[in-house]
Amino acid sequence: MNGGVPSKELNETLLNILDQLESDSNLLDNSDNIKYIISLLGEGADKNTKSQAEKTLSDYLNEKLSDILNKLESDRALLGNHNCTQHIMLLLEVGANPNVQNRVEKTLLHYVAERNDIDGIEFLLKKGASSKIRDHSGKIPSDYATEFNCLQVLKDLRDISNDKTTCTKLRACPQTSKFKNIPSAT
């Protein structure tokens, strides 16, 4: 940054990246590319720079996150994969919207609540995820929480309902979160 003004050179670099993303969105599958974008933004590149297709970085990030959410719909095990969760966190770190929905209108918070991952829920809420978004079947994320710690999950989702019937399985289970202890990209 030059005297508080974003560097023209940094913006041109970001513009080139955005134009490349228009023809190859798979560039956002590489965590090194995302980290490079984070460093450009940290140095002062303007996140509102638009590509030749009039799309911002956020547009490309949201499309990538939506693609991941569509994959999660058919393969829930992806959230158990450290590389996948780290990739999601990097997308959110660089500016993806945590309330992006997939083709069945689920957000990342729906899937994390389904896993009863309190740490993941807290992470997403801090990133601005809404606990009130309904999917195509009318369910909010807390409707998917079912494990022993369900009441805590519901509380973390800021759900004020006293209806305990949402907790369908009252059994202890070890809680492992793929959303904690992942180093920040910045």
N, C-alpha and C positions, 0 to 999 in steps of 0.2 A: 504494500500500500504506500502511496506516495502522498504524504501530507493529508491523510484521511480520505483520499480519492482513490477508488479502485484503479489498479494498473491496467492500462489499455492492453498491454502485452498479456497479462493474465486473462483478461476477458476474451482476447483473441484465441488464446489457447483453449479456454473453455468452449468457445464457439466452435472451434475445430472438433473438439470431442463430441459436442452435441450433434454436429453434422455427421460424424461417423456413427453415432448411435442411431441416427435416422435410418441408416442402411444396415446396421448390425447391432441390434439390441443385446446380443450375446456378449458384447464387451462388458456389460454390467455383471456378467457371471464371474468375472475375474476380480477377486478381492483387491489385488494390487492396483487395478484400474480405479476402483472405488476409493482406495486410500489416496491415490494420486489426486482425484477430484477433491477429496476432503482437504488435502494440503493446498490445492489451488484456492479453495474457498477460504481457508485459514490465512492465506497470504493476501487475500483481498479481492479475489475474483468475484464478480457480481452474480449471485445465484439466480437472478432474474434475467440473465442473458438469454436471448431467444435464438434458436437455430433458424436455418433457412426455411424450415417447415413451420416456423412460428411457435415452436414448443420450447419450454424451459426444461431445465434439469429435473425439476419436480415431476413434470409430465412423464419423462422417461423412467424415472425411479418408480413412480406409481404404476406404470404399465408393467415393469419388471416384478414389483411386489404382487400385483394382481395375477400375473402368470404363476408365481410361486403358490399363491393361495389356491389357484385352480388345480395345481399339482397336489396340494395338501388334501383337497377334497377326495381324491382317489387314493392317496398314499399318506395316511396320517403319521406313519413312521418317520417321515422326513423331519419332523420336529425333534425326533430323538437323535438326529444326526448333527453332531457338533458343527460340521462345516456349513450345513444348511442354516442353522440358527445363527451362526456367526455372520453369514452372508446377509440374513434378514436384518440383523442388528446394524450392520454397516449401511444397508440401504436406509434404515431409519435414521442413523447418525448423520448421513449426508443430506437428508431432507425428504425421504419418502413419507407419505401421509399414513399414519397408523390406522386410519379409518377407511382405507381402500377396501373395496369389496370385490369378491370374485363373482363368477357366473351364478352362484347360488346365494349371493348377497351376504356371505359370511366375511367377517373381518378376521385379522390375525387373533384378536382377543377371543373370538368364538372358539378357535382351535386350541388356544392356550388354556382357556377355561375348561375345555373338554379333557385336557390332560391334568387338570387340577394343579396347575403349576403356579403357586402363589407368587414366587419370585418373578416369573414371567408376566403375570398379571400386573404386579406392582410396576415392573419396568415399563410395560405398555401404557399404563395409566399415566406414568410420569412423562411419557412421550406424547401424551394427549389423546390416547385412545378413548373412545366413548363406550361406556358399558350399556348404553341404551339403544344401540343400533340393532334392528331386527333383520334376521335373514329371511329367505323366501318362505320359510315355514312359520314365520312370526316369532321366532325365538330370539331372545337376547342372550349374550354370552353366559350369564349366570344360569340359564336354563340347561346348560351343558355340563355344569359341575356336578359330580356325583360321588366323589370319594369321601373318606372319613372326615377330612378337613373341609368339607363342603360349606359348613356355616361360616368358617373363616374366609373362604373364597368369596362367598356371597357378600360378606362384610367388606372385603377388599374391593369388590365390584361396586360398592356403594349402593347395594340393593337393600332397600329398607323393608322388604317384605318379611313377615313373620312366618310365612308358609314353609314349614320344614319338610314338606313332602317332596321337594325338589331333590333332597338327598336320598337317593335310591339305594345306595350301597353304604352301609355303616360298618366299614371294616378298615383296619389300619393298613396303611401301605407306605413304604418308604418314599419320601418325596425327593425326587431328583430334578433339579432345574437345569435346563440347558441355557437359560438366560442369565445365569449369574456367573461371576468369575471369568467373564470374557473381557479381555482388555479393550479399553476404548481405542478407537482408531486415531484419535487426535492426541 
